[in-house]
Amino acid sequence: MLYALAEAGQSATEILDIVKNVHDFYDDSWRSLLWAVGIVFLVSAAIVGVLMPWWLEYSRRKTFEIDRDAMLKRIQEMRLEIQGEVEAELEIFDDNLQQALERMSESEKAAKKDLQQSQVAMCARQARALADAGDHVTDIKWHIISVDLGLEADMGPEWWHHELKAILEWLQNPHNCGAIKGDENAIKVLERVVTTLEGTEPGKKCKISLDKIKEFLPSC
């Protein structure tokens, strides 16, 4: 380059000035580059210094949220599992309780029926004892009490046959009707017995007695 300048007729002083100017240009450019790099580095460091705490806090919060959501999901799953187990146990308990209540109800009904039938049998025995003693005024009242209770006690056809037969025999005696004549309660019980038994299994087997009792009632 210097040789070319010399060939062009440039003096040594001019050549030195040109060299100095070129040197100064590159030197200034290098300094400017260093300043630019330094400024960029400082700005980057400042930005990193500002963003790093935020990023760390964001990462920590995000990790916490992920862990929290996972934990809540597991808790929900456990709650549903426990709820399902509890509901299943409660359903079994309800079924067992219902069965126990049904058995108790059946036992209670059976006990009530046994008590009613015992009362009915006692009244019938009392009526027969009075009839055997010749007290035909009182024995019919016990027979009427007996058949009245018998409607609730679900007595069998055989029992109804004996009781209705005894009442019919009593009604067929012309000396006995006066004992219940005007006794509305006794007559209503007999009417209810006749009406209730008609069409039932005991009523079908005792139809003759029921029809004859129905015939006698208007005269009592």
C-alpha positions as CSV (number, residue, x, y, z in Angstrom):
1,M,0.0,0.0,0.0
2,L,2.8,2.4,0.9
3,Y,4.6,1.5,-2.3
4,A,1.5,2.3,-4.3
5,L,1.2,5.7,-2.6
6,A,4.9,6.4,-3.3
7,E,4.4,5.5,-7.0
8,A,1.4,8.0,-7.0
9,G,3.8,10.8,-6.0
10,Q,2.7,11.1,-2.4
11,S,5.4,12.5,-0.1
12,A,6.5,10.7,3.1
13,T,4.7,13.1,5.3
14,E,1.4,12.6,3.4
15,I,1.9,8.9,3.6
16,L,2.5,9.0,7.3
17,D,-0.6,11.1,7.7
18,I,-2.6,8.5,5.8
19,V,-1.2,5.7,7.9
20,K,-1.9,7.6,11.1
21,N,-5.5,8.3,9.9
22,V,-6.0,4.6,9.1
23,H,-4.6,3.6,12.4
24,D,-6.8,6.1,14.3
25,F,-9.8,4.8,12.4
26,Y,-9.3,1.2,13.4
27,D,-8.3,2.2,16.9
28,D,-11.5,4.2,17.3
29,S,-13.6,1.4,15.7
30,W,-12.1,-1.1,18.1
31,R,-12.8,1.1,21.1
32,S,-16.3,1.6,19.9
33,L,-16.7,-2.1,19.4
34,L,-15.4,-2.8,22.9
35,W,-17.8,-0.1,24.3
36,A,-20.7,-1.7,22.4
37,V,-19.8,-5.2,23.6
38,G,-19.4,-3.9,27.2
39,I,-22.7,-2.0,27.1
40,V,-24.5,-5.1,25.6
41,F,-22.9,-7.2,28.3
42,L,-23.9,-4.8,31.1
43,V,-27.4,-4.6,29.7
44,S,-27.7,-8.3,29.4
45,A,-26.3,-8.7,33.0
46,A,-28.9,-6.2,34.2
47,I,-31.7,-7.9,32.4
48,V,-30.6,-11.3,33.7
49,G,-30.2,-9.8,37.2
50,V,-33.8,-8.6,37.0
51,L,-35.4,-11.6,35.3
52,M,-33.6,-14.3,37.2
53,P,-35.4,-13.8,40.6
54,W,-38.7,-13.6,38.7
55,W,-37.9,-16.8,36.8
56,L,-36.9,-18.6,39.9
57,E,-40.1,-17.4,41.7
58,Y,-42.2,-18.4,38.7
59,S,-40.5,-21.8,38.5
60,R,-41.0,-22.3,42.3
61,R,-44.6,-21.3,42.1
62,K,-45.2,-23.5,39.0
63,T,-43.7,-26.5,40.7
64,F,-45.7,-25.8,43.9
65,E,-48.9,-25.6,41.8
66,I,-48.1,-28.8,40.0
67,D,-47.4,-30.6,43.3
68,R,-50.5,-29.1,44.9
69,D,-52.7,-30.1,42.0
70,A,-51.3,-33.6,42.1
71,M,-51.9,-33.8,45.8
72,L,-55.5,-32.5,45.5
73,K,-56.2,-35.0,42.7
74,R,-54.9,-37.8,44.9
75,I,-56.9,-36.5,47.9
76,Q,-60.1,-36.4,45.7
77,E,-59.4,-39.9,44.4
78,M,-58.9,-41.2,48.0
79,R,-62.1,-39.3,49.1
80,L,-64.1,-41.0,46.3
81,E,-62.6,-44.4,47.2
82,I,-63.5,-43.9,50.9
83,Q,-66.9,-42.6,50.0
84,G,-67.6,-45.6,47.8
85,E,-66.5,-48.0,50.5
86,V,-68.6,-46.2,53.1
87,E,-71.6,-46.1,50.8
88,A,-71.2,-49.8,50.1
89,E,-70.9,-50.5,53.9
90,L,-74.0,-48.4,54.6
91,E,-76.0,-50.1,51.9
92,I,-75.1,-53.5,53.4
93,F,-76.0,-52.1,56.8
94,D,-79.3,-50.8,55.5
95,D,-80.1,-54.1,53.9
96,N,-79.3,-56.0,57.1
97,L,-81.3,-53.5,59.2
98,Q,-84.2,-53.8,56.8
99,Q,-84.1,-57.6,57.0
100,A,-83.8,-57.4,60.8
101,L,-86.8,-55.0,61.0
102,E,-88.8,-57.3,58.7
103,R,-88.0,-60.3,60.9
104,M,-89.0,-58.3,63.9
105,S,-92.2,-57.2,62.2
106,E,-92.9,-60.8,61.3
107,S,-92.1,-62.0,64.8
108,E,-94.3,-59.2,66.2
109,K,-97.2,-60.1,63.9
110,A,-96.8,-63.8,64.8
111,A,-96.7,-63.0,68.5
112,K,-99.8,-60.8,68.1
113,K,-101.6,-63.5,66.2
114,D,-100.7,-66.1,68.9
115,L,-102.0,-63.7,71.6
116,Q,-105.2,-63.1,69.7
117,Q,-105.7,-66.8,69.1
118,S,-105.1,-67.5,72.7
119,Q,-107.7,-64.9,73.7
120,V,-110.1,-66.4,71.2
121,A,-109.5,-69.9,72.5
122,M,-110.0,-68.7,76.1
123,C,-113.3,-67.1,75.2
124,A,-114.5,-70.2,73.4
125,R,-113.6,-72.4,76.4
126,Q,-115.4,-70.0,78.7
127,A,-118.5,-70.2,76.5
128,R,-118.4,-74.0,76.5
129,A,-117.9,-74.2,80.2
130,L,-120.9,-71.9,80.8
131,A,-123.0,-74.0,78.3
132,D,-122.0,-77.2,80.1
133,A,-123.1,-75.5,83.4
134,G,-126.5,-74.7,81.9
135,D,-125.9,-70.9,81.8
136,H,-127.2,-70.3,78.3
137,V,-127.7,-66.6,78.9
138,T,-124.1,-65.9,79.5
139,D,-122.4,-68.5,77.2
140,I,-123.7,-66.9,74.0
141,K,-122.1,-63.6,74.9
142,W,-118.8,-65.4,75.3
143,H,-119.3,-67.1,71.9
144,I,-120.0,-63.6,70.4
145,I,-116.9,-62.2,71.9
146,S,-115.0,-65.2,70.7
147,V,-116.1,-64.8,67.0
148,D,-115.6,-61.1,67.2
149,L,-111.9,-61.6,68.2
150,G,-111.7,-64.5,65.7
151,L,-112.1,-62.1,62.8
152,E,-108.8,-60.4,63.7
153,A,-107.0,-63.6,64.8
154,D,-107.2,-65.3,61.4
155,M,-108.8,-68.5,62.9
156,G,-109.0,-71.6,60.7
157,P,-112.1,-73.1,59.1
158,E,-112.3,-75.9,61.7
159,W,-112.5,-73.4,64.5
160,W,-115.2,-71.4,62.7
161,H,-117.2,-74.5,62.1
162,H,-117.4,-75.3,65.8
163,E,-118.1,-71.7,66.9
164,L,-120.8,-71.0,64.3
165,K,-122.4,-74.4,64.9
166,A,-122.5,-73.6,68.7
167,I,-124.1,-70.1,68.0
168,L,-126.6,-71.6,65.5
169,E,-127.7,-74.3,68.0
170,W,-128.1,-71.6,70.6
171,L,-130.2,-69.4,68.2
172,Q,-132.4,-72.4,67.2
173,N,-133.5,-72.8,70.8
174,P,-136.6,-70.6,71.0
175,H,-136.0,-70.0,74.7
176,N,-132.6,-68.4,74.1
177,C,-133.2,-65.5,71.6
178,G,-134.6,-63.4,74.3
179,A,-131.2,-63.3,75.9
180,I,-129.7,-61.1,73.2
181,K,-133.0,-59.5,72.0
182,G,-132.3,-55.7,71.9
183,D,-128.6,-56.2,72.4
184,E,-127.4,-54.2,69.5
185,N,-123.7,-54.8,70.0
186,A,-124.2,-58.6,70.0
187,I,-126.4,-58.5,66.9
188,K,-123.9,-56.1,65.1
189,V,-121.1,-58.5,65.9
190,L,-123.0,-61.4,64.4
191,E,-123.9,-59.4,61.4
192,R,-120.3,-58.4,60.9
193,V,-119.1,-62.0,61.3
194,V,-121.6,-63.1,58.6
195,T,-120.7,-60.3,56.2
196,T,-116.9,-60.7,56.7
197,L,-116.9,-64.5,56.3
198,E,-119.0,-64.6,53.2
199,G,-116.8,-65.5,50.2
200,T,-113.8,-66.5,52.4
201,E,-112.5,-70.0,52.7
202,P,-113.9,-70.5,56.2
203,G,-117.2,-68.9,55.1
204,K,-117.5,-71.4,52.2
205,K,-117.0,-74.3,54.5
206,C,-119.5,-72.9,57.0
207,K,-122.0,-71.5,54.5
208,I,-125.0,-73.5,55.8
209,S,-124.4,-72.2,59.4
210,L,-123.9,-68.6,58.1
211,D,-127.1,-68.7,56.1
212,K,-129.1,-70.0,59.0
213,I,-127.6,-67.5,61.4
214,K,-128.5,-64.7,58.9
215,E,-132.1,-66.0,58.9
216,F,-132.4,-65.9,62.7
217,L,-130.9,-62.5,63.2
218,P,-134.0,-60.4,62.3
219,S,-136.0,-62.2,65.0
220,C,-133.5,-61.4,67.7
